[in-house]
Amino acid sequence: MKHFLIWIFLFFFAMSGLAQDLNIKGQITDTSGESIIGVNVKVKGKDTGTITDIDGNYHLQAAPNDILVVSYIGFITQEVPVKNRTVVDIRLIEDVKALDEVVVVGYGTQRKADLTGAVIRADIKTLKRSPNSNVLQSLQGNVPGLNIGQVTNSGGTPSMSIRGTNTLGGNKDVLVILDGIIYTSSLSSINPDDIESVDILKDASSTAVYGAQAANGVVMITTKKGVEGKPKITFSSSYTFSNPTHNYCPMNREEYLDNVRDFYYTEAFLGPDYTTPNPDFDLASKLPDAPLRDENGNVSPYNYNWWDEGTQSGHLFENRFNISGGSKSINYMLSYSNTDQRGFIVNDDFKRNSVRMNLNAEIAPWWKIGIQTFGAFVNQDGAEPGLWNLITQSPLIEPYDENGKIKPYPFNTLDTNPFMGSDIDDYERHNYFFGNISSEIKLPLKGLVYRLNFGNNYRVDNHFQANQYGYNLQGEAYKEHTGYYDYTIDNILAYNATFGEHHIDATFLYGASERKYDYTKALGQGFTRMTLGYNSLEQATTRYVYSDAWREALCYQMARVSYRLMDRYLITGTVRRDGFSGFAANNKYATFPSIALGWIISEESFFKIPWIDYLKLRGGYVSAEIRPADTNLCPQWLLRSDIFLVMVESL
């Protein structure tokens, strides 16, 4: 019986060893062998998961009998059994159904299968899963070729580039189109829950419809609309905690003193191996600064945790309300959202209230109108302490004296107290308003439609601050006001028709835009007292006033014709002519022609490769000229040089 129990024990021990998780790695590629970045790899039925790196590689742990679920936008989701393997390479297959998807291409839409340029739609489901206050943060790793930077403050807008920066001078920003209108305000003003789709125009031929302003790519954002049916009311609330990935907590008192002893180890320790403490070692005399010692010359008794006092646990608290519905002739969508985000640095706060109304109505069988409008009100009051000084300050020093007042220079050097940057009166508000009114009329010729867009952007920024430690501790206060307004009028004529094996999609545009900016700042320095702070700048010893303003206008025309033959031969030609007030006085207009070709090889009768369902060859050519900008205006134009691209899309 004893031997039998031993054998049973050894059997289960061996089985438990076999059940241990394996360290699995592999590479994920498409059918052409190119690695894919940002692919989701999860263990089915578990919370374990990861995404592929820039080379398409992934690493995770899974049991020998687990199943890996691999998903990526535009590709068929696959379930791959581990089967006791440690290396699992996976090849994804493009979803043919996705080719019938309609994407926004600028002043219109187009089937994905008919595209001759590089246009990709972001996975909108990711936006809903990601607890972010800015839509760009949710797009990180979501779209190939779209590079999103890091955010260093609550509600911040990260940097963005598409296939790198293409502009040598002037404005290097990606062009953002919101509901068909150029959006020049911060993306932090947009409620991510209001977004229906995000399309990225990546190559030169796709962005040519927007001329020089699209030199660095285009992000097309479309907001939600109501659908036919009874009113649908939704409410959601979420609360998310956040903490820094790395703990930068500096040394405490004992760690700091041990570090000093180790630095003077030949004096602090005795013996041939320097392990016996020297009782005569004067630690206080070795401290680098006098403030680290008390009035008797001994080591300061303090053990102050600068990091804990200047940081906190961050959170994101969101409440969203939405009501939508409609009939055959009218639909509506109303939404409200409240966002309260707190960063892990004290006073790094972001609060946003936004209201949106989208309304679409069919006045007659041949006439439709639409309204897309929203307002966002952002509160970013408060200033953060200096992060670097929080990390580097000694624990032997306290930031406040016995009367509770800040010690401006705890080290008696130019190294300032980090709380001088946060113990101030700071008022920062941003108000955003956007409105787009559209009218669409079906003309008597079948397939011919006229559309009028009138869009407005309005922004008001106020930043007031009173700092009693500013201007060499004599006090400083200011009031800063910024106003911005633009309008856009687009007249669009679209024609779409099929004649047997021939299909034509043509778009003609005539539009104009004007932008205005003004800035005023009043600054006071040197206060005998700051009771009223920035509301009484006349009490300052020295007063300054700054102001700035500019105005620019654009006039543009565009023609785009797409032709498809036998569902396999594609050609798109685009010509855009831009007039800009910032161009030189004798050269106000520039022209941007482009052409793109596509060949769906998999539709040919000679194509007999069973493991490839879809294969397209496409190329594009863009020609542009360099135009100098008027330096008296906002320089934001630099035109691309000739570009030729050849891309292969396969399945």
FIMAR-376792 format. One line per 3 residues: number of its first residue (from 1); for each residue x negated, y negated, z of C-alpha. Coordinates in nm, 3 decimals, m for minus. Example, Ala and Ser with C-alpha at 12.3 -4.5 7.8 and 13.67 -1.06 7.14 Angstrom:
BEGIN
1> m1.230/0.450/0.780 ~ m1.367/0.106/0.714
***
This chain:
BEGIN
1> 0.000/0.000/0.000 ~ m0.289/m0.236/0.079 ~ m0.448/m0.178/m0.262
4> m0.112/m0.231/m0.433 ~ m0.063/m0.572/m0.263 ~ m0.415/m0.674/m0.362
7> m0.343/m0.590/m0.727 ~ m0.017/m0.786/m0.711 ~ m0.204/m1.086/m0.565
10> m0.472/m1.071/m0.833 ~ m0.205/m1.046/m1.107 ~ m0.019/m1.358/m0.993
13> m0.350/m1.540/m0.941 ~ m0.446/m1.466/m1.300 ~ m0.103/m1.572/m1.425
16> m0.123/m1.901/m1.233 ~ m0.461/m1.965/m1.394 ~ m0.310/m1.913/m1.737
19> m0.032/m2.160/m1.652 ~ m0.274/m2.442/m1.582 ~ m0.253/m2.744/m1.810
22> m0.489/m2.769/m2.103 ~ m0.681/m3.079/m2.208 ~ m0.545/m3.126/m2.559
25> m0.688/m3.358/m2.820 ~ m0.636/m3.409/m3.190 ~ m0.592/m3.652/m3.475
28> m0.270/m3.761/m3.645 ~ m0.280/m3.851/m4.014 ~ m0.038/m3.913/m4.300
31> m0.014/m3.696/m4.609 ~ m0.301/m3.883/m4.774 ~ m0.530/m3.807/m4.480
34> m0.535/m4.160/m4.340 ~ m0.530/m4.185/m3.960 ~ m0.227/m4.353/m3.802
37> m0.258/m4.584/m3.502 ~ 0.015/m4.614/m3.237 ~ 0.186/m4.276/m3.292
40> 0.389/m4.159/m2.990 ~ 0.289/m3.814/m2.864 ~ 0.497/m3.672/m2.578
43> 0.536/m3.337/m2.408 ~ 0.894/m3.221/m2.462 ~ 1.100/m3.225/m2.144
46> 0.829/m3.404/m1.942 ~ 0.719/m3.759/m1.874 ~ 0.369/m3.690/m2.006
49> 0.281/m3.888/m2.317 ~ 0.033/m4.112/m2.495 ~ m0.025/m4.300/m2.822
52> m0.299/m4.261/m3.081 ~ m0.595/m4.498/m3.089 ~ m0.731/m4.693/m3.385
55> m0.874/m4.373/m3.536 ~ m0.551/m4.177/m3.494 ~ m0.691/m3.971/m3.202
58> m0.498/m3.876/m2.890 ~ m0.568/m3.700/m2.559 ~ m0.323/m3.556/m2.307
61> m0.262/m3.259/m2.078 ~ m0.002/m2.991/m2.151 ~ 0.072/m2.630/m2.062
64> m0.012/m2.355/m2.315 ~ 0.358/m2.304/m2.397 ~ 0.456/m2.672/m2.414
67> 0.584/m2.845/m2.726 ~ 0.448/m3.181/m2.846 ~ 0.701/m3.430/m2.985
70> 0.534/m3.664/m3.235 ~ 0.722/m3.970/m3.363 ~ 0.641/m4.283/m3.561
73> 0.854/m4.530/m3.752 ~ 0.902/m4.434/m4.117 ~ 0.798/m4.071/m4.056
76> 0.991/m3.757/m3.967 ~ 0.972/m3.669/m3.598 ~ 0.792/m3.337/m3.551
79> 0.788/m3.081/m3.269 ~ 0.456/m2.895/m3.259 ~ 0.401/m2.598/m3.022
82> 0.071/m2.606/m2.830 ~ 0.025/m2.225/m2.852 ~ m0.266/m2.226/m2.607
85> m0.472/m2.455/m2.836 ~ m0.698/m2.738/m2.715 ~ m0.726/m2.907/m3.056
88> m0.397/m2.987/m3.228 ~ m0.425/m3.194/m3.546 ~ m0.094/m3.310/m3.693
91> 0.000/m3.446/m4.035 ~ 0.313/m3.663/m4.044 ~ 0.556/m3.667/m4.336
94> 0.731/m3.987/m4.442 ~ 1.106/m3.996/m4.398 ~ 1.258/m4.009/m4.747
97> 1.585/m4.144/m4.605 ~ 1.392/m4.446/m4.483 ~ 1.327/m4.536/m4.845
100> 1.694/m4.634/m4.883 ~ 1.658/m4.870/m4.589 ~ 1.718/m5.235/m4.672
103> 1.450/m5.473/m4.549 ~ 1.431/m5.852/m4.544 ~ 1.187/m5.980/m4.807
106> 1.234/m6.357/m4.789 ~ 1.543/m6.537/m4.925 ~ 1.707/m6.197/m4.966
109> 1.691/m5.824/m4.903 ~ 1.564/m5.525/m5.097 ~ 1.561/m5.147/m5.079
112> 1.238/m5.014/m4.935 ~ 1.200/m4.779/m5.232 ~ 1.205/m5.077/m5.470
115> 0.932/m5.272/m5.293 ~ 0.616/m5.359/m5.483 ~ 0.462/m5.538/m5.185
118> 0.362/m5.438/m4.834 ~ 0.672/m5.482/m4.616 ~ 0.735/m5.282/m4.300
121> 1.014/m5.285/m4.043 ~ 0.931/m5.266/m3.674 ~ 1.091/m5.001/m3.455
124> 1.363/m5.204/m3.285 ~ 1.418/m4.925/m3.030 ~ 1.077/m5.005/m2.884
127> 1.192/m5.359/m2.809 ~ 1.474/m5.223/m2.596 ~ 1.245/m4.990/m2.402
130> 0.973/m5.245/m2.332 ~ 1.024/m5.469/m2.027 ~ 0.879/m5.785/m2.184
133> 0.999/m6.144/m2.192 ~ 0.842/m6.208/m2.533 ~ 0.922/m6.011/m2.848
136> 0.557/m6.009/m2.960 ~ 0.450/m5.811/m2.653 ~ 0.697/m5.539/m2.750
139> 0.546/m5.523/m3.100 ~ 0.198/m5.432/m2.972 ~ 0.091/m5.108/m3.141
142> 0.427/m5.087/m3.318 ~ 0.342/m5.212/m3.666 ~ 0.027/m5.113/m3.860
145> m0.170/m5.420/m3.962 ~ 0.000/m5.646/m3.706 ~ m0.253/m5.746/m3.439
148> m0.109/m5.875/m3.113 ~ m0.340/m6.025/m2.851 ~ m0.318/m6.017/m2.474
151> m0.096/m6.234/m2.256 ~ m0.262/m6.408/m1.960 ~ 0.042/m6.576/m1.804
154> 0.410/m6.511/m1.744 ~ 0.626/m6.582/m2.047 ~ 0.319/m6.648/m2.259
157> 0.309/m6.595/m2.635 ~ 0.016/m6.375/m2.741 ~ m0.195/m6.448/m3.044
160> m0.082/m6.278/m3.364 ~ m0.248/m6.198/m3.696 ~ m0.156/m5.981/m3.993
163> m0.449/m5.797/m4.152 ~ m0.686/m6.054/m4.005 ~ m0.706/m6.429/m4.056
166> m0.698/m6.548/m4.418 ~ m0.716/m6.925/m4.367 ~ m1.057/m7.089/m4.341
169> m0.927/m7.420/m4.205 ~ m0.602/m7.575/m4.088 ~ m0.317/m7.374/m3.945
172> m0.405/m7.006/m3.892 ~ m0.068/m6.905/m3.747 ~ 0.156/m6.635/m3.886
175> 0.472/m6.784/m4.039 ~ 0.786/m6.694/m3.841 ~ 1.126/m6.686/m4.015
178> 1.432/m6.673/m3.787 ~ 1.761/m6.591/m3.962 ~ 1.622/m6.722/m4.290
181> 1.483/m7.050/m4.150 ~ 1.120/m7.128/m4.065 ~ 1.091/m7.128/m3.685
184> 0.817/m7.350/m3.546 ~ 0.886/m7.324/m3.172 ~ 0.749/m7.072/m2.924
187> 0.869/m6.713/m2.953 ~ 0.905/m6.713/m2.574 ~ 1.231/m6.901/m2.630
190> 1.396/m6.603/m2.806 ~ 1.580/m6.341/m2.606 ~ 1.447/m6.001/m2.731
193> 1.790/m5.847/m2.672 ~ 1.939/m6.074/m2.942 ~ 1.713/m5.932/m3.214
196> 1.857/m5.693/m3.473 ~ 1.545/m5.635/m3.686 ~ 1.185/m5.748/m3.735
199> 1.027/m5.717/m4.081 ~ 0.662/m5.789/m4.154 ~ 0.544/m5.918/m4.493
202> 0.180/m5.818/m4.502 ~ 0.035/m5.863/m4.849 ~ m0.008/m6.169/m5.068
205> 0.255/m6.074/m5.327 ~ 0.523/m6.030/m5.056 ~ 0.446/m6.362/m4.888
208> 0.419/m6.559/m5.214 ~ 0.784/m6.668/m5.186 ~ 0.681/m6.896/m4.894
211> 0.376/m7.044/m5.064 ~ 0.074/m7.174/m4.872 ~ 0.250/m7.165/m4.536
214> 0.247/m6.784/m4.555 ~ m0.129/m6.754/m4.607 ~ m0.156/m6.553/m4.284
217> 0.149/m6.332/m4.331 ~ 0.518/m6.358/m4.240 ~ 0.729/m6.220/m3.956
220> 1.100/m6.206/m4.042 ~ 1.332/m6.197/m3.738 ~ 1.703/m6.129/m3.785
223> 1.942/m6.161/m3.492 ~ 2.248/m5.950/m3.422 ~ 2.592/m6.001/m3.569
226> 2.934/m5.894/m3.458 ~ 3.102/m5.589/m3.611 ~ 3.462/m5.521/m3.696
229> 3.660/m5.385/m3.404 ~ 3.787/m5.467/m3.060 ~ 3.581/m5.696/m2.838
232> 3.284/m5.509/m2.695 ~ 3.140/m5.638/m2.368 ~ 2.803/m5.522/m2.242
235> 2.606/m5.618/m1.934 ~ 2.264/m5.493/m1.832 ~ 2.029/m5.574/m1.551
238> 1.672/m5.456/m1.497 ~ 1.397/m5.511/m1.243 ~ 1.037/m5.417/m1.325
241> 0.728/m5.430/m1.102 ~ 0.385/m5.512/m1.238 ~ 0.032/m5.518/m1.102
244> m0.307/m5.575/m1.266 ~ m0.465/m5.269/m1.426 ~ m0.796/m5.335/m1.253
247> m0.832/m5.440/m0.891 ~ m1.068/m5.736/m0.876 ~ m1.052/m5.758/m0.498
250> m1.393/m5.891/m0.381 ~ m1.595/m5.768/m0.084 ~ m1.463/m5.806/0.268
253> m1.670/m5.934/0.559 ~ m1.857/m5.612/0.639 ~ m1.918/m5.530/0.273
256> m2.055/m5.879/0.214 ~ m2.291/m5.861/0.512 ~ m2.407/m5.512/0.413
259> m2.485/m5.649/0.068 ~ m2.705/m5.921/0.224 ~ m2.886/m5.659/0.437
262> m2.945/m5.443/0.132 ~ m3.090/m5.742/m0.052 ~ m3.345/m5.792/0.228
265> m3.385/m5.421/0.292 ~ m3.761/m5.448/0.362 ~ m3.683/m5.675/0.657
268> m3.346/m5.537/0.764 ~ m3.462/m5.176/0.793 ~ m3.764/m4.997/0.937
271> m3.946/m4.676/0.871 ~ m4.109/m4.533/0.563 ~ m3.770/m4.471/0.404
274> m3.606/m4.798/0.524 ~ m3.309/m4.630/0.691 ~ m3.352/m4.746/1.052
277> m3.189/m5.085/1.126 ~ m3.431/m5.355/1.245 ~ m3.298/m5.499/1.574
280> m3.497/m5.819/1.521 ~ m3.355/m5.891/1.176 ~ m3.187/m6.235/1.173
283> m2.897/m6.182/0.934 ~ m2.757/m6.535/0.977 ~ m3.078/m6.696/0.852
286> m3.056/m6.499/0.530 ~ m2.709/m6.620/0.434 ~ m2.736/m6.838/0.123
289> m2.525/m7.136/0.243 ~ m2.481/m7.326/0.567 ~ m2.097/m7.296/0.565
292> m2.143/m6.920/0.612 ~ m2.272/m6.988/0.964 ~ m2.092/m7.141/1.263
295> m2.200/m7.446/1.463 ~ m2.435/m7.228/1.672 ~ m2.612/m7.088/1.368
298> m2.450/m6.745/1.396 ~ m2.272/m6.558/1.120 ~ m1.927/m6.707/1.058
301> m1.654/m6.504/1.236 ~ m1.409/m6.528/0.945 ~ m1.292/m6.241/0.726
304> m1.070/m6.423/0.477 ~ m0.918/m6.232/0.186 ~ m0.907/m6.485/m0.097
307> m0.774/m6.231/m0.346 ~ m0.474/m6.130/m0.135 ~ m0.384/m6.492/m0.063
310> m0.400/m6.592/m0.429 ~ m0.225/m6.290/m0.582 ~ 0.106/m6.112/m0.546
313> 0.304/m5.824/m0.688 ~ 0.452/m5.933/m1.019 ~ 0.802/m5.860/m1.142
316> 1.038/m5.911/m1.434 ~ 1.406/m5.950/m1.347 ~ 1.648/m5.971/m1.640
319> 2.024/m6.001/m1.668 ~ 2.191/m5.982/m2.010 ~ 2.552/m6.037/m2.109
322> 2.687/m5.981/m2.460 ~ 3.031/m5.989/m2.617 ~ 3.089/m5.905/m2.984
325> 3.370/m5.802/m3.213 ~ 3.568/m5.914/m3.511 ~ 3.812/m5.836/m3.787
328> 3.777/m5.788/m4.162 ~ 3.751/m6.162/m4.218 ~ 3.555/m6.280/m3.914
331> 3.301/m6.144/m3.667 ~ 3.125/m6.297/m3.369 ~ 2.848/m6.231/m3.119
334> 2.803/m6.430/m2.799 ~ 2.520/m6.364/m2.558 ~ 2.366/m6.499/m2.241
337> 2.045/m6.391/m2.075 ~ 1.863/m6.485/m1.758 ~ 1.495/m6.396/m1.724
340> 1.284/m6.440/m1.412 ~ 0.922/m6.331/m1.449 ~ 0.654/m6.362/m1.184
343> 0.291/m6.291/m1.260 ~ 0.041/m6.140/m1.019 ~ m0.126/m6.481/m0.968
346> 0.051/m6.713/m0.722 ~ 0.272/m6.976/m0.894 ~ 0.254/m6.800/m1.232
349> 0.630/m6.814/m1.285 ~ 0.849/m6.810/m1.596 ~ 1.226/m6.858/m1.589
352> 1.446/m6.866/m1.896 ~ 1.817/m6.909/m1.957 ~ 1.933/m6.864/m2.315
355> 2.271/m6.881/m2.486 ~ 2.344/m6.766/m2.841 ~ 2.643/m6.771/m3.075
358> 2.646/m6.597/m3.413 ~ 2.962/m6.637/m3.616 ~ 3.040/m6.512/m3.968
361> 3.367/m6.564/m4.151 ~ 3.513/m6.478/m4.492 ~ 3.719/m6.780/m4.590
364> 3.817/m6.624/m4.924 ~ 3.714/m6.313/m5.119 ~ 3.454/m6.531/m5.293
367> 3.343/m6.753/m5.002 ~ 3.164/m6.672/m4.675 ~ 3.023/m6.899/m4.407
370> 2.797/m6.827/m4.112 ~ 2.658/m6.996/m3.804 ~ 2.357/m6.881/m3.605
373> 2.273/m7.104/m3.312 ~ 2.107/m7.075/m2.972 ~ 1.965/m7.279/m2.688
376> 1.689/m7.174/m2.449 ~ 1.590/m7.353/m2.129 ~ 1.253/m7.259/m1.982
379> 1.120/m7.344/m1.635 ~ 0.746/m7.300/m1.578 ~ 0.703/m7.513/m1.266
382> 0.393/m7.455/m1.058 ~ 0.021/m7.428/m1.121 ~ m0.196/m7.125/m1.050
385> m0.515/m7.116/m0.840 ~ m0.846/m7.066/m1.018 ~ m0.880/m6.691/m1.079
388> m1.259/m6.691/m1.105 ~ m1.300/m6.870/m0.772 ~ m1.060/m6.626/m0.606
391> m1.297/m6.347/m0.705 ~ m1.626/m6.517/m0.619 ~ m1.551/m6.693/m0.287
394> m1.717/m6.552/0.025 ~ m1.495/m6.388/0.292 ~ m1.693/m6.580/0.557
397> m1.521/m6.904/0.453 ~ m1.161/m7.013/0.503 ~ m0.985/m7.248/0.258
400> m0.824/m7.464/0.528 ~ m0.964/m7.659/0.822 ~ m0.830/m7.658/1.177
403> m0.563/m7.914/1.076 ~ m0.436/m7.695/0.794 ~ m0.580/m7.914/0.519
406> m0.765/m7.775/0.220 ~ m1.143/m7.781/0.221 ~ m1.207/m7.909/m0.132
409> m1.562/m7.774/m0.149 ~ m1.598/m7.484/0.099 ~ m1.959/m7.419/m0.001
412> m2.051/m7.790/0.017 ~ m2.138/m7.753/m0.350 ~ m1.955/m7.812/m0.678
415> m1.787/m7.471/m0.638 ~ m1.428/m7.586/m0.574 ~ m1.157/m7.437/m0.358
418> m0.930/m7.234/m0.592 ~ m0.618/m7.350/m0.407 ~ m0.686/m7.707/m0.515
421> m0.535/m7.598/m0.845 ~ m0.213/m7.462/m0.692 ~ m0.143/m7.690/m0.393
424> m0.001/m7.961/m0.620 ~ 0.336/m8.090/m0.742 ~ 0.393/m7.950/m1.091
427> 0.709/m7.982/m1.303 ~ 0.711/m7.813/m1.646 ~ 1.025/m7.766/m1.857
430> 1.080/m7.666/m2.220 ~ 1.417/m7.691/m2.394 ~ 1.468/m7.526/m2.734
433> 1.760/m7.566/m2.973 ~ 1.811/m7.388/m3.304 ~ 2.099/m7.395/m3.549
436> 2.155/m7.254/m3.897 ~ 2.469/m7.311/m4.100 ~ 2.508/m7.110/m4.419
439> 2.761/m7.088/m4.699 ~ 2.772/m6.814/m4.962 ~ 2.982/m6.837/m5.279
442> 3.033/m6.565/m5.538 ~ 3.023/m6.728/m5.880 ~ 3.239/m6.613/m6.175
445> 2.952/m6.416/m6.329 ~ 2.940/m6.070/m6.169 ~ 2.636/m6.031/m5.943
448> 2.565/m6.406/m5.925 ~ 2.576/m6.563/m5.576 ~ 2.495/m6.914/m5.453
451> 2.386/m6.960/m5.091 ~ 2.324/m7.280/m4.897 ~ 2.121/m7.277/m4.574
454> 2.088/m7.577/m4.345 ~ 1.867/m7.510/m4.044 ~ 1.752/m7.724/m3.753
457> 1.482/m7.688/m3.488 ~ 1.470/m7.922/m3.189 ~ 1.235/m7.901/m2.894
460> 1.179/m8.117/m2.585 ~ 0.880/m8.054/m2.356 ~ 0.827/m8.233/m2.024
463> 0.524/m8.178/m1.804 ~ 0.487/m8.389/m1.488 ~ 0.212/m8.335/m1.232
466> 0.077/m8.499/m0.918 ~ m0.255/m8.371/m0.785 ~ m0.385/m8.520/m0.463
469> m0.725/m8.359/m0.524 ~ m0.768/m8.496/m0.874 ~ m0.994/m8.782/m0.983
472> m1.267/m8.702/m0.729 ~ m1.016/m8.644/m0.447 ~ m0.862/m8.991/m0.497
475> m0.545/m8.850/m0.652 ~ m0.417/m8.819/m1.006 ~ m0.068/m8.801/m1.156
478> 0.084/m8.803/m1.503 ~ 0.404/m8.772/m1.702 ~ 0.384/m8.603/m2.039
481> 0.669/m8.593/m2.291 ~ 0.674/m8.417/m2.629 ~ 0.956/m8.418/m2.882
484> 0.980/m8.219/m3.206 ~ 1.249/m8.193/m3.472 ~ 1.271/m8.041/m3.819
487> 1.540/m7.959/m4.070 ~ 1.543/m7.729/m4.372 ~ 1.781/m7.724/m4.668
490> 1.764/m7.423/m4.900 ~ 1.966/m7.382/m5.218 ~ 1.945/m7.017/m5.325
493> 2.081/m6.863/m5.644 ~ 2.067/m6.482/m5.651 ~ 2.152/m6.243/m5.932
496> 2.172/m5.866/m5.895 ~ 2.282/m5.635/m6.176 ~ 2.233/m5.285/m6.317
499> 2.251/m5.199/m6.686 ~ 2.215/m4.826/m6.733 ~ 1.856/m4.744/m6.639
502> 1.767/m5.112/m6.597 ~ 1.806/m5.304/m6.272 ~ 1.738/m5.674/m6.224
505> 1.717/m5.864/m5.896 ~ 1.645/m6.235/m5.940 ~ 1.622/m6.516/m5.682
508> 1.587/m6.889/m5.752 ~ 1.524/m7.145/m5.477 ~ 1.520/m7.521/m5.445
511> 1.462/m7.656/m5.098 ~ 1.330/m7.938/m4.883 ~ 1.213/m7.975/m4.525
514> 1.107/m8.255/m4.295 ~ 0.926/m8.237/m3.960 ~ 0.882/m8.502/m3.692
517> 0.667/m8.504/m3.380 ~ 0.612/m8.758/m3.104 ~ 0.405/m8.749/m2.787
520> 0.371/m8.987/m2.491 ~ 0.164/m8.955/m2.176 ~ 0.132/m9.193/m1.881
523> m0.159/m9.124/m1.645 ~ m0.250/m9.279/m1.312 ~ m0.575/m9.228/m1.119
526> m0.671/m9.340/m0.769 ~ m0.383/m9.348/m0.520 ~ m0.385/m9.481/m0.165
529> m0.095/m9.246/m0.101 ~ 0.098/m9.001/m0.322 ~ 0.434/m8.979/m0.150
532> 0.622/m9.038/m0.475 ~ 0.363/m8.866/m0.692 ~ 0.430/m8.883/m1.066
535> 0.747/m9.088/m1.006 ~ 0.545/m9.393/m0.902 ~ 0.250/m9.416/m1.139
538> 0.232/m9.795/m1.091 ~ 0.073/m9.732/m0.749 ~ m0.239/m9.597/m0.915
541> m0.552/m9.809/m0.920 ~ m0.618/m9.720/m1.284 ~ m0.343/m9.654/m1.537
544> m0.356/m9.522/m1.893 ~ m0.098/m9.469/m2.166 ~ m0.140/m9.234/m2.463
547> 0.091/m9.180/m2.758 ~ 0.091/m8.991/m3.086 ~ 0.335/m8.919/m3.366
550> 0.341/m8.770/m3.712 ~ 0.588/m8.692/m3.983 ~ 0.559/m8.461/m4.283
553> 0.787/m8.359/m4.567 ~ 0.800/m8.063/m4.804 ~ 0.976/m8.001/m5.134
556> 0.957/m7.662/m5.299 ~ 1.092/m7.445/m5.580 ~ 1.061/m7.071/m5.620
559> 1.162/m6.807/m5.874 ~ 1.133/m6.433/m5.814 ~ 1.242/m6.162/m6.057
562> 1.227/m5.790/m5.974 ~ 1.282/m5.535/m6.249 ~ 1.328/m5.159/m6.207
565> 1.331/m4.912/m6.495 ~ 1.450/m4.552/m6.460 ~ 1.402/m4.573/m6.080
568> 1.027/m4.528/m6.124 ~ 0.871/m4.833/m6.292 ~ 0.874/m5.152/m6.083
571> 0.759/m5.506/m6.147 ~ 0.804/m5.823/m5.944 ~ 0.698/m6.169/m6.060
574> 0.703/m6.473/m5.833 ~ 0.624/m6.838/m5.893 ~ 0.640/m7.098/m5.616
577> 0.571/m7.468/m5.649 ~ 0.507/m7.664/m5.328 ~ 0.504/m8.037/m5.275
580> 0.361/m8.153/m4.946 ~ 0.313/m8.502/m4.805 ~ m0.018/m8.388/m4.656
583> m0.176/m8.331/m4.997 ~ m0.394/m8.600/m5.151 ~ m0.203/m8.899/m5.289
586> m0.278/m8.817/m5.651 ~ m0.219/m8.442/m5.621 ~ 0.098/m8.373/m5.426
589> 0.201/m8.039/m5.579 ~ 0.048/m7.691/m5.602 ~ 0.169/m7.377/m5.780
592> 0.145/m7.016/m5.657 ~ 0.208/m6.747/m5.919 ~ 0.196/m6.378/m5.831
595> 0.279/m6.045/m5.988 ~ 0.318/m5.698/m5.835 ~ 0.357/m5.360/m6.004
598> 0.483/m5.027/m5.874 ~ 0.493/m4.677/m6.017 ~ 0.685/m4.401/m5.837
601> 0.477/m4.111/m5.965 ~ 0.680/m3.848/m5.784 ~ 0.978/m3.925/m6.012
604> 0.785/m3.823/m6.323 ~ 0.863/m3.487/m6.482 ~ 0.496/m3.386/m6.489
607> 0.463/m3.430/m6.113 ~ 0.464/m3.074/m5.977 ~ 0.315/m3.098/m5.626
610> 0.569/m2.932/m5.393 ~ 0.422/m3.062/m5.067 ~ 0.452/m3.429/m5.176
613> 0.809/m3.556/m5.189 ~ 0.735/m3.921/m5.260 ~ 0.431/m4.094/m5.413
616> 0.411/m4.458/m5.521 ~ 0.121/m4.654/m5.667 ~ 0.148/m5.030/m5.632
619> m0.076/m5.330/m5.690 ~ m0.048/m5.707/m5.663 ~ m0.219/m6.016/m5.801
622> m0.195/m6.368/m5.660 ~ m0.354/m6.683/m5.799 ~ m0.382/m7.007/m5.606
625> m0.590/m7.323/m5.604 ~ m0.752/m7.515/m5.321 ~ m0.597/m7.851/m5.241
628> m0.739/m8.101/m4.989 ~ m0.507/m8.217/m4.714 ~ m0.459/m8.573/m4.601
631> m0.652/m8.593/m4.274 ~ m0.406/m8.850/m4.138 ~ m0.138/m8.583/m4.119
634> m0.121/m8.244/m3.959 ~ m0.359/m8.030/m4.174 ~ m0.190/m7.694/m4.215
637> m0.236/m7.602/m4.579 ~ m0.512/m7.392/m4.729 ~ m0.427/m7.189/m5.035
640> m0.546/m6.838/m5.105 ~ m0.788/m6.751/m5.379 ~ m0.722/m6.472/m5.632
643> m0.639/m6.140/m5.468 ~ m0.590/m5.796/m5.622 ~ m0.461/m5.507/m5.415
646> m0.394/m5.144/m5.500 ~ m0.209/m4.932/m5.247 ~ m0.074/m4.579/m5.252
649> 0.236/m4.478/m5.059 ~ 0.279/m4.105/m5.029 ~ 0.492/m3.852/m4.853
***
